[in-house]
Amino acid sequence: MVPAKQLRELSGKSTATAIKRWASQQGIRVLDGAEGPWTTIEALNAALGVKEASNDQAYSPDIL
């Protein structure tokens, strides 16, 4: 979870409305919380175009 405090720091905005506007412009989905808007790491990654690794295989100890 990315709380309102971190979104304020990331956006440089102080009001909930300004943070929501900034997040919308960046393509970041946010939800309303008691402390202000919040989001998830997954939502931030999606907005940045970061995807999960498709090869989730462990490396062999032999590579060391």
PDB file of N, CA, C and O in Angstrom:
ATOM      1  N   MET A   1       0.831  -1.178   0.000  1.00  0.00           N
ATOM      2  CA  MET A   1       0.000   0.000   0.000  1.00  0.00           C
ATOM      3  C   MET A   1       0.881   1.249   0.000  1.00  0.00           C
ATOM      4  O   MET A   1       1.916   1.296   0.664  1.00  0.00           O
ATOM      5  N   VAL A   2       0.457   2.239  -0.744  1.00  0.00           N
ATOM      6  CA  VAL A   2       1.140   3.531  -0.779  1.00  0.00           C
ATOM      7  C   VAL A   2       0.191   4.542  -0.133  1.00  0.00           C
ATOM      8  O   VAL A   2      -0.794   4.946  -0.750  1.00  0.00           O
ATOM      9  N   PRO A   3       0.481   4.953   1.107  1.00  0.00           N
ATOM     10  CA  PRO A   3      -0.430   5.840   1.824  1.00  0.00           C
ATOM     11  C   PRO A   3      -0.399   7.280   1.312  1.00  0.00           C
ATOM     12  O   PRO A   3       0.453   7.660   0.509  1.00  0.00           O
ATOM     13  N   ALA A   4      -1.351   8.064   1.802  1.00  0.00           N
ATOM     14  CA  ALA A   4      -1.492   9.463   1.393  1.00  0.00           C
ATOM     15  C   ALA A   4      -0.201  10.248   1.607  1.00  0.00           C
ATOM     16  O   ALA A   4       0.166  11.076   0.774  1.00  0.00           O
ATOM     17  N   LYS A   5       0.484   9.995   2.709  1.00  0.00           N
ATOM     18  CA  LYS A   5       1.725  10.731   2.999  1.00  0.00           C
ATOM     19  C   LYS A   5       2.747  10.535   1.880  1.00  0.00           C
ATOM     20  O   LYS A   5       3.383  11.495   1.443  1.00  0.00           O
ATOM     21  N   GLN A   6       2.904   9.306   1.421  1.00  0.00           N
ATOM     22  CA  GLN A   6       3.868   9.047   0.343  1.00  0.00           C
ATOM     23  C   GLN A   6       3.402   9.655  -0.975  1.00  0.00           C
ATOM     24  O   GLN A   6       4.216  10.150  -1.754  1.00  0.00           O
ATOM     25  N   LEU A   7       2.096   9.621  -1.225  1.00  0.00           N
ATOM     26  CA  LEU A   7       1.591  10.249  -2.447  1.00  0.00           C
ATOM     27  C   LEU A   7       1.820  11.757  -2.415  1.00  0.00           C
ATOM     28  O   LEU A   7       2.112  12.360  -3.448  1.00  0.00           O
ATOM     29  N   ARG A   8       1.690  12.374  -1.236  1.00  0.00           N
ATOM     30  CA  ARG A   8       1.983  13.806  -1.107  1.00  0.00           C
ATOM     31  C   ARG A   8       3.444  14.079  -1.466  1.00  0.00           C
ATOM     32  O   ARG A   8       3.751  15.035  -2.177  1.00  0.00           O
ATOM     33  N   GLU A   9       4.335  13.228  -0.965  1.00  0.00           N
ATOM     34  CA  GLU A   9       5.766  13.395  -1.248  1.00  0.00           C
ATOM     35  C   GLU A   9       6.066  13.178  -2.729  1.00  0.00           C
ATOM     36  O   GLU A   9       6.821  13.942  -3.330  1.00  0.00           O
ATOM     37  N   LEU A  10       5.478  12.142  -3.313  1.00  0.00           N
ATOM     38  CA  LEU A  10       5.721  11.842  -4.728  1.00  0.00           C
ATOM     39  C   LEU A  10       5.191  12.936  -5.648  1.00  0.00           C
ATOM     40  O   LEU A  10       5.837  13.312  -6.626  1.00  0.00           O
ATOM     41  N   SER A  11       4.007  13.436  -5.316  1.00  0.00           N
ATOM     42  CA  SER A  11       3.346  14.400  -6.194  1.00  0.00           C
ATOM     43  C   SER A  11       3.785  15.835  -5.949  1.00  0.00           C
ATOM     44  O   SER A  11       3.720  16.670  -6.851  1.00  0.00           O
ATOM     45  N   GLY A  12       4.232  16.125  -4.731  1.00  0.00           N
ATOM     46  CA  GLY A  12       4.538  17.504  -4.382  1.00  0.00           C
ATOM     47  C   GLY A  12       3.282  18.317  -4.101  1.00  0.00           C
ATOM     48  O   GLY A  12       3.344  19.540  -3.976  1.00  0.00           O
ATOM     49  N   LYS A  13       2.152  17.644  -4.002  1.00  0.00           N
ATOM     50  CA  LYS A  13       0.859  18.299  -3.751  1.00  0.00           C
ATOM     51  C   LYS A  13       0.475  18.109  -2.294  1.00  0.00           C
ATOM     52  O   LYS A  13       0.916  17.158  -1.649  1.00  0.00           O
ATOM     53  N   SER A  14      -0.357  19.023  -1.771  1.00  0.00           N
ATOM     54  CA  SER A  14      -0.721  18.912  -0.359  1.00  0.00           C
ATOM     55  C   SER A  14      -2.186  18.577  -0.121  1.00  0.00           C
ATOM     56  O   SER A  14      -2.516  17.978   0.903  1.00  0.00           O
ATOM     57  N   THR A  15      -3.067  18.945  -1.033  1.00  0.00           N
ATOM     58  CA  THR A  15      -4.487  18.666  -0.814  1.00  0.00           C
ATOM     59  C   THR A  15      -4.890  17.366  -1.494  1.00  0.00           C
ATOM     60  O   THR A  15      -4.279  16.941  -2.475  1.00  0.00           O
ATOM     61  N   ALA A  16      -5.929  16.746  -0.954  1.00  0.00           N
ATOM     62  CA  ALA A  16      -6.417  15.488  -1.523  1.00  0.00           C
ATOM     63  C   ALA A  16      -6.852  15.679  -2.969  1.00  0.00           C
ATOM     64  O   ALA A  16      -6.587  14.828  -3.817  1.00  0.00           O
ATOM     65  N   THR A  17      -7.518  16.793  -3.250  1.00  0.00           N
ATOM     66  CA  THR A  17      -7.982  17.059  -4.615  1.00  0.00           C
ATOM     67  C   THR A  17      -6.808  17.178  -5.577  1.00  0.00           C
ATOM     68  O   THR A  17      -6.848  16.629  -6.679  1.00  0.00           O
ATOM     69  N   ALA A  18      -5.770  17.888  -5.168  1.00  0.00           N
ATOM     70  CA  ALA A  18      -4.593  18.062  -6.026  1.00  0.00           C
ATOM     71  C   ALA A  18      -3.871  16.738  -6.242  1.00  0.00           C
ATOM     72  O   ALA A  18      -3.388  16.466  -7.341  1.00  0.00           O
ATOM     73  N   ILE A  19      -3.794  15.915  -5.202  1.00  0.00           N
ATOM     74  CA  ILE A  19      -3.148  14.604  -5.331  1.00  0.00           C
ATOM     75  C   ILE A  19      -3.936  13.729  -6.295  1.00  0.00           C
ATOM     76  O   ILE A  19      -3.351  13.062  -7.148  1.00  0.00           O
ATOM     77  N   LYS A  20      -5.270  13.726  -6.166  1.00  0.00           N
ATOM     78  CA  LYS A  20      -6.105  12.920  -7.068  1.00  0.00           C
ATOM     79  C   LYS A  20      -5.961  13.387  -8.510  1.00  0.00           C
ATOM     80  O   LYS A  20      -5.887  12.563  -9.421  1.00  0.00           O
ATOM     81  N   ARG A  21      -5.920  14.698  -8.727  1.00  0.00           N
ATOM     82  CA  ARG A  21      -5.755  15.233 -10.075  1.00  0.00           C
ATOM     83  C   ARG A  21      -4.409  14.803 -10.649  1.00  0.00           C
ATOM     84  O   ARG A  21      -4.330  14.360 -11.795  1.00  0.00           O
ATOM     85  N   TRP A  22      -3.352  14.934  -9.853  1.00  0.00           N
ATOM     86  CA  TRP A  22      -2.011  14.527 -10.289  1.00  0.00           C
ATOM     87  C   TRP A  22      -1.992  13.040 -10.623  1.00  0.00           C
ATOM     88  O   TRP A  22      -1.475  12.638 -11.666  1.00  0.00           O
ATOM     89  N   ALA A  23      -2.561  12.221  -9.731  1.00  0.00           N
ATOM     90  CA  ALA A  23      -2.575  10.775  -9.948  1.00  0.00           C
ATOM     91  C   ALA A  23      -3.331  10.431 -11.224  1.00  0.00           C
ATOM     92  O   ALA A  23      -2.893   9.576 -11.994  1.00  0.00           O
ATOM     93  N   SER A  24      -4.452  11.085 -11.449  1.00  0.00           N
ATOM     94  CA  SER A  24      -5.234  10.835 -12.661  1.00  0.00           C
ATOM     95  C   SER A  24      -4.425  11.180 -13.911  1.00  0.00           C
ATOM     96  O   SER A  24      -4.451  10.440 -14.894  1.00  0.00           O
ATOM     97  N   GLN A  25      -3.714  12.290 -13.873  1.00  0.00           N
ATOM     98  CA  GLN A  25      -2.876  12.699 -15.006  1.00  0.00           C
ATOM     99  C   GLN A  25      -1.751  11.701 -15.267  1.00  0.00           C
ATOM    100  O   GLN A  25      -1.308  11.541 -16.404  1.00  0.00           O
ATOM    101  N   GLN A  26      -1.294  11.034 -14.211  1.00  0.00           N
ATOM    102  CA  GLN A  26      -0.216  10.052 -14.336  1.00  0.00           C
ATOM    103  C   GLN A  26      -0.736   8.652 -14.646  1.00  0.00           C
ATOM    104  O   GLN A  26       0.055   7.740 -14.885  1.00  0.00           O
ATOM    105  N   GLY A  27      -2.050   8.472 -14.644  1.00  0.00           N
ATOM    106  CA  GLY A  27      -2.627   7.150 -14.888  1.00  0.00           C
ATOM    107  C   GLY A  27      -2.589   6.243 -13.673  1.00  0.00           C
ATOM    108  O   GLY A  27      -2.625   5.020 -13.807  1.00  0.00           O
ATOM    109  N   ILE A  28      -2.515   6.836 -12.484  1.00  0.00           N
ATOM    110  CA  ILE A  28      -2.447   6.063 -11.244  1.00  0.00           C
ATOM    111  C   ILE A  28      -3.834   6.021 -10.614  1.00  0.00           C
ATOM    112  O   ILE A  28      -4.428   7.062 -10.334  1.00  0.00           O
ATOM    113  N   ARG A  29      -4.342   4.824 -10.394  1.00  0.00           N
ATOM    114  CA  ARG A  29      -5.630   4.671  -9.727  1.00  0.00           C
ATOM    115  C   ARG A  29      -5.453   4.894  -8.235  1.00  0.00           C
ATOM    116  O   ARG A  29      -4.567   4.305  -7.617  1.00  0.00           O
ATOM    117  N   VAL A  30      -6.296   5.745  -7.654  1.00  0.00           N
ATOM    118  CA  VAL A  30      -6.252   6.007  -6.218  1.00  0.00           C
ATOM    119  C   VAL A  30      -7.629   5.787  -5.610  1.00  0.00           C
ATOM    120  O   VAL A  30      -8.650   5.859  -6.294  1.00  0.00           O
ATOM    121  N   LEU A  31      -7.633   5.521  -4.319  1.00  0.00           N
ATOM    122  CA  LEU A  31      -8.860   5.354  -3.551  1.00  0.00           C
ATOM    123  C   LEU A  31      -8.847   6.355  -2.405  1.00  0.00           C
ATOM    124  O   LEU A  31      -7.783   6.787  -1.961  1.00  0.00           O
ATOM    125  N   ASP A  32     -10.037   6.724  -1.926  1.00  0.00           N
ATOM    126  CA  ASP A  32     -10.137   7.650  -0.802  1.00  0.00           C
ATOM    127  C   ASP A  32      -9.962   6.908   0.509  1.00  0.00           C
ATOM    128  O   ASP A  32     -10.556   5.852   0.724  1.00  0.00           O
ATOM    129  N   GLY A  33      -9.148   7.467   1.378  1.00  0.00           N
ATOM    130  CA  GLY A  33      -8.950   6.910   2.710  1.00  0.00           C
ATOM    131  C   GLY A  33      -9.128   7.993   3.759  1.00  0.00           C
ATOM    132  O   GLY A  33      -9.286   9.165   3.420  1.00  0.00           O
ATOM    133  N   ALA A  34      -9.103   7.617   5.009  1.00  0.00           N
ATOM    134  CA  ALA A  34      -9.282   8.567   6.106  1.00  0.00           C
ATOM    135  C   ALA A  34      -8.190   9.640   6.114  1.00  0.00           C
ATOM    136  O   ALA A  34      -8.448  10.790   6.468  1.00  0.00           O
ATOM    137  N   GLU A  35      -6.975   9.261   5.724  1.00  0.00           N
ATOM    138  CA  GLU A  35      -5.847  10.197   5.711  1.00  0.00           C
ATOM    139  C   GLU A  35      -5.705  10.924   4.377  1.00  0.00           C
ATOM    140  O   GLU A  35      -4.901  11.848   4.257  1.00  0.00           O
ATOM    141  N   GLY A  36      -6.479  10.512   3.380  1.00  0.00           N
ATOM    142  CA  GLY A  36      -6.383  11.079   2.039  1.00  0.00           C
ATOM    143  C   GLY A  36      -6.276   9.961   1.026  1.00  0.00           C
ATOM    144  O   GLY A  36      -6.415   8.789   1.377  1.00  0.00           O
ATOM    145  N   PRO A  37      -6.029  10.310  -0.240  1.00  0.00           N
ATOM    146  CA  PRO A  37      -5.960   9.290  -1.283  1.00  0.00           C
ATOM    147  C   PRO A  37      -4.801   8.320  -1.048  1.00  0.00           C
ATOM    148  O   PRO A  37      -3.747   8.701  -0.539  1.00  0.00           O
ATOM    149  N   TRP A  38      -5.015   7.079  -1.423  1.00  0.00           N
ATOM    150  CA  TRP A  38      -3.971   6.063  -1.315  1.00  0.00           C
ATOM    151  C   TRP A  38      -4.051   5.169  -2.542  1.00  0.00           C
ATOM    152  O   TRP A  38      -5.041   5.189  -3.273  1.00  0.00           O
ATOM    153  N   THR A  39      -3.008   4.388  -2.761  1.00  0.00           N
ATOM    154  CA  THR A  39      -2.971   3.470  -3.898  1.00  0.00           C
ATOM    155  C   THR A  39      -2.149   2.248  -3.513  1.00  0.00           C
ATOM    156  O   THR A  39      -1.792   2.061  -2.350  1.00  0.00           O
ATOM    157  N   THR A  40      -1.859   1.434  -4.494  1.00  0.00           N
ATOM    158  CA  THR A  40      -1.057   0.236  -4.269  1.00  0.00           C
ATOM    159  C   THR A  40       0.209   0.302  -5.118  1.00  0.00           C
ATOM    160  O   THR A  40       0.287   1.052  -6.091  1.00  0.00           O
ATOM    161  N   ILE A  41       1.183  -0.488  -4.732  1.00  0.00           N
ATOM    162  CA  ILE A  41       2.409  -0.609  -5.532  1.00  0.00           C
ATOM    163  C   ILE A  41       2.057  -1.112  -6.929  1.00  0.00           C
ATOM    164  O   ILE A  41       2.633  -0.665  -7.921  1.00  0.00           O
ATOM    165  N   GLU A  42       1.114  -2.040  -7.000  1.00  0.00           N
ATOM    166  CA  GLU A  42       0.703  -2.591  -8.290  1.00  0.00           C
ATOM    167  C   GLU A  42       0.144  -1.501  -9.197  1.00  0.00           C
ATOM    168  O   GLU A  42       0.429  -1.486 -10.395  1.00  0.00           O
ATOM    169  N   ALA A  43      -0.656  -0.583  -8.635  1.00  0.00           N
ATOM    170  CA  ALA A  43      -1.222   0.509  -9.430  1.00  0.00           C
ATOM    171  C   ALA A  43      -0.124   1.453  -9.912  1.00  0.00           C
ATOM    172  O   ALA A  43      -0.169   1.927 -11.047  1.00  0.00           O
ATOM    173  N   LEU A  44       0.857   1.727  -9.064  1.00  0.00           N
ATOM    174  CA  LEU A  44       1.991   2.559  -9.486  1.00  0.00           C
ATOM    175  C   LEU A  44       2.771   1.874 -10.598  1.00  0.00           C
ATOM    176  O   LEU A  44       3.110   2.502 -11.601  1.00  0.00           O
ATOM    177  N   ASN A  45       3.057   0.588 -10.422  1.00  0.00           N
ATOM    178  CA  ASN A  45       3.791  -0.155 -11.446  1.00  0.00           C
ATOM    179  C   ASN A  45       3.034  -0.175 -12.765  1.00  0.00           C
ATOM    180  O   ASN A  45       3.636  -0.022 -13.827  1.00  0.00           O
ATOM    181  N   ALA A  46       1.722  -0.361 -12.709  1.00  0.00           N
ATOM    182  CA  ALA A  46       0.913  -0.378 -13.931  1.00  0.00           C
ATOM    183  C   ALA A  46       1.002   0.968 -14.646  1.00  0.00           C
ATOM    184  O   ALA A  46       1.115   1.012 -15.871  1.00  0.00           O
ATOM    185  N   ALA A  47       0.952   2.057 -13.894  1.00  0.00           N
ATOM    186  CA  ALA A  47       1.046   3.385 -14.492  1.00  0.00           C
ATOM    187  C   ALA A  47       2.419   3.619 -15.115  1.00  0.00           C
ATOM    188  O   ALA A  47       2.545   4.338 -16.106  1.00  0.00           O
ATOM    189  N   LEU A  48       3.443   3.008 -14.530  1.00  0.00           N
ATOM    190  CA  LEU A  48       4.806   3.146 -15.047  1.00  0.00           C
ATOM    191  C   LEU A  48       5.115   2.161 -16.166  1.00  0.00           C
ATOM    192  O   LEU A  48       6.152   2.263 -16.822  1.00  0.00           O
ATOM    193  N   GLY A  49       4.210   1.206 -16.383  1.00  0.00           N
ATOM    194  CA  GLY A  49       4.432   0.199 -17.413  1.00  0.00           C
ATOM    195  C   GLY A  49       5.298  -0.953 -16.953  1.00  0.00           C
ATOM    196  O   GLY A  49       5.798  -1.720 -17.776  1.00  0.00           O
ATOM    197  N   VAL A  50       5.481  -1.086 -15.648  1.00  0.00           N
ATOM    198  CA  VAL A  50       6.283  -2.176 -15.093  1.00  0.00           C
ATOM    199  C   VAL A  50       5.407  -3.411 -14.987  1.00  0.00           C
ATOM    200  O   VAL A  50       4.308  -3.355 -14.435  1.00  0.00           O
ATOM    201  N   LYS A  51       5.888  -4.520 -15.513  1.00  0.00           N
ATOM    202  CA  LYS A  51       5.126  -5.764 -15.472  1.00  0.00           C
ATOM    203  C   LYS A  51       5.879  -6.803 -14.662  1.00  0.00           C
ATOM    204  O   LYS A  51       7.089  -6.703 -14.458  1.00  0.00           O
ATOM    205  N   GLU A  52       5.142  -7.800 -14.205  1.00  0.00           N
ATOM    206  CA  GLU A  52       5.770  -8.897 -13.473  1.00  0.00           C
ATOM    207  C   GLU A  52       6.666  -9.697 -14.407  1.00  0.00           C
ATOM    208  O   GLU A  52       6.418  -9.775 -15.610  1.00  0.00           O
ATOM    209  N   ALA A  53       7.695 -10.281 -13.845  1.00  0.00           N
ATOM    210  CA  ALA A  53       8.582 -11.137 -14.628  1.00  0.00           C
ATOM    211  C   ALA A  53       7.810 -12.349 -15.124  1.00  0.00           C
ATOM    212  O   ALA A  53       7.047 -12.958 -14.374  1.00  0.00           O
ATOM    213  N   SER A  54       8.008 -12.693 -16.377  1.00  0.00           N
ATOM    214  CA  SER A  54       7.283 -13.835 -16.932  1.00  0.00           C
ATOM    215  C   SER A  54       7.985 -15.155 -16.627  1.00  0.00           C
ATOM    216  O   SER A  54       7.376 -16.222 -16.702  1.00  0.00           O
ATOM    217  N   ASN A  55       9.247 -15.077 -16.287  1.00  0.00           N
ATOM    218  CA  ASN A  55       9.990 -16.298 -15.954  1.00  0.00           C
ATOM    219  C   ASN A  55      10.263 -16.300 -14.452  1.00  0.00           C
ATOM    220  O   ASN A  55      11.247 -15.722 -13.990  1.00  0.00           O
ATOM    221  N   ASP A  56       9.419 -16.928 -13.726  1.00  0.00           N
ATOM    222  CA  ASP A  56       9.515 -16.922 -12.271  1.00  0.00           C
ATOM    223  C   ASP A  56      10.285 -18.143 -11.776  1.00  0.00           C
ATOM    224  O   ASP A  56       9.937 -18.735 -10.755  1.00  0.00           O
ATOM    225  N   GLN A  57      11.326 -18.509 -12.504  1.00  0.00           N
ATOM    226  CA  GLN A  57      12.099 -19.692 -12.153  1.00  0.00           C
ATOM    227  C   GLN A  57      13.277 -19.303 -11.269  1.00  0.00           C
ATOM    228  O   GLN A  57      13.867 -18.235 -11.433  1.00  0.00           O
ATOM    229  N   ALA A  58      13.600 -20.157 -10.359  1.00  0.00           N
ATOM    230  CA  ALA A  58      14.755 -19.932  -9.495  1.00  0.00           C
ATOM    231  C   ALA A  58      16.035 -20.270 -10.259  1.00  0.00           C
ATOM    232  O   ALA A  58      16.053 -21.159 -11.109  1.00  0.00           O
ATOM    233  N   TYR A  59      17.099 -19.544  -9.938  1.00  0.00           N
ATOM    234  CA  TYR A  59      18.391 -19.842 -10.541  1.00  0.00           C
ATOM    235  C   TYR A  59      19.034 -21.023  -9.828  1.00  0.00           C
ATOM    236  O   TYR A  59      18.830 -21.234  -8.632  1.00  0.00           O
ATOM    237  N   SER A  60      19.796 -21.770 -10.568  1.00  0.00           N
ATOM    238  CA  SER A  60      20.535 -22.885  -9.998  1.00  0.00           C
ATOM    239  C   SER A  60      21.726 -22.342  -9.210  1.00  0.00           C
ATOM    240  O   SER A  60      22.327 -21.351  -9.625  1.00  0.00           O
ATOM    241  N   PRO A  61      22.075 -22.956  -8.100  1.00  0.00           N
ATOM    242  CA  PRO A  61      23.251 -22.513  -7.339  1.00  0.00           C
ATOM    243  C   PRO A  61      24.541 -22.649  -8.145  1.00  0.00           C
ATOM    244  O   PRO A  61      25.558 -22.059  -7.781  1.00  0.00           O
ATOM    245  N   ASP A  62      24.515 -23.409  -9.223  1.00  0.00           N
ATOM    246  CA  ASP A  62      25.707 -23.618 -10.050  1.00  0.00           C
ATOM    247  C   ASP A  62      26.161 -22.350 -10.773  1.00  0.00           C
ATOM    248  O   ASP A  62      27.302 -22.288 -11.232  1.00  0.00           O
ATOM    249  N   ILE A  63      25.313 -21.356 -10.885  1.00  0.00           N
ATOM    250  CA  ILE A  63      25.715 -20.147 -11.613  1.00  0.00           C
ATOM    251  C   ILE A  63      26.685 -19.291 -10.811  1.00  0.00           C
ATOM    252  O   ILE A  63      27.314 -18.384 -11.357  1.00  0.00           O
ATOM    253  N   LEU A  64      26.809 -19.575  -9.524  1.00  0.00           N
ATOM    254  CA  LEU A  64      27.721 -18.792  -8.685  1.00  0.00           C
ATOM    255  C   LEU A  64      29.088 -19.264  -8.856  1.00  0.00           C
ATOM    256  O   LEU A  64      30.007 -18.732  -8.234  1.00  0.00           O
TER     257      LEU A  64
END
